[in-house]
Amino acid sequence: MKRIVALFAIVVLVVGSLSGCANIQDDRTRTQTEGTLIGAGAGAAIGAGVGAIVGGGRGALIGAGVGALTGGMAGLFVGTHVANQKAKFASEEAWLDACLQQAEKTNNALKTYNAELTTQIADLDKQTKQLQTAYAARQADKKQLIAGQNAIEGKIKETNQVIAGIEREIAGQQKVLAEAKADTSRSDESALLEAEIAALNRQKAKLEEANKQLATMSARISV
């Protein structure tokens, strides 16, 4: 019952936050904010389901955290990328600055996400091992394992969507980098943007490794 109340509270929070988005005037910012809130709410609900299956009340809390992180990241990639909005800027310098800021923002979000996800996956790893042991001891049934596996597979799919968003971010920034490199007066911006793209690739690799860990957990409780 408490878990149902907690999930209802998540939904209420998200809906309430969305109503405030109407006051955001910039289309991209509003769309991106709405996407982040929706993604975080849906992700938290899915994650709580995983945690409740494999770890009881404490597991639900951990699972909700994992879901909210992944859902929130997915929301960051909603809307038209600033790389495709050059005409809106007064100068190429302003456009390049905006593209660089977008890359930095995404990298910062991914660093936080990956750091927290690593800790939470470690907790989920313990919980799936406990479920596996409980099943072997006839203290958990096949339905619980199947439900847990399905939920984790859903998490893998969701994480893959975030990876796809990162790939779109990298592709957009690569186009900007090519244009910046064509102008020898933009060597400083080119170097900074190239470093951010390299960082995006590193964060993507970490996320792909996390997905492999989730796949291992799914296989562990497969029946």
Secondary structure, DSSP 8 states (H G I E B T S, - for coil): -HHHHHHHHHHHHHHHHHHHHTT--SHHHHHHHHHHHHHHHHHHHHHHHHHHHHHHHHHHHHHHHHHHHHHHHHHHT-S--GGG-GGGSSSHHHHHHHHHHHHHHHHHHHHHHHHHHHHHHHHHHHHHHHHHHHHHTTSS-HHHHHHHHHHHHHHHHHHHHHHHHHHHHHHHHHHHHHHHHHSGGGHHHHHHHHHHHHHHHHHHHHHHHHHHHHHHHHHHT--
